[in-house]
Amino acid sequence: MKTKFFRLLTILLFVLFILILSGFIFNQIRQINQKSRLSQIAALIGYYSENEIAQVNRCYDVFSHCGLFLYYETDITYEVFKTQLKQIQFEKTNETDIDGYEIFTDLNLGTKNKLSINEMDGMGDRNQLPRFIGYRWRFRDNEDHNWTVSYYPLSENSETIKLDGQPFKTNIVGILYQTK
């Protein structure tokens, strides 16, 4: 009787192990595919691996929305960038100006990178940061995923900007591919 019980328990534990392992493998493959898709879309608007600042996977609000965030630097002007956005063949759902300080909190809180302007990182009193305009577009793809593209024209800013302690005078693009 005990041997049948232990045999059944062993089989159940083995099946449970296989299910957990399968879920892990499925999740890894899904993440690889999502990163590949993000890179493909970002390449349409000036991204290549050499200009990447950071790429992170995180959840970002109380509703447990999760996504892949990609930040990269670019010399492309706002006018050229806006033209390149037309290559993204998704439904545009929104376009708006944003407060450019968002890039400081996005990078400084959400990645290992540190962006500063006049030696301030935006983690204290945000009103002390020099203000500049950023730009944001939201899209929905054919799989009903939301995409957010933000453009921060830092090259036009006369302030002293540093990324990880080094002088920084190019623009930054942030892309969020909402995966959940």
Secondary structure, DSSP 8 states (H G I E B T S, - for coil): -HHHHHHHHHHHHHHHHHHHHHHHHHHHHHHHHHHHHHHHHHHTTT--GGGEEEEEEEE-STT--EEEEEEEEE---HHHHHHHGGG--SEEEEEEEEETTHHHHHHHHHSS--EEETTB-SSS-GGGS---EEEEEEEE-TTS-EEEEEEE-GGG--S-EEETTEE--SEEEEEEEE--
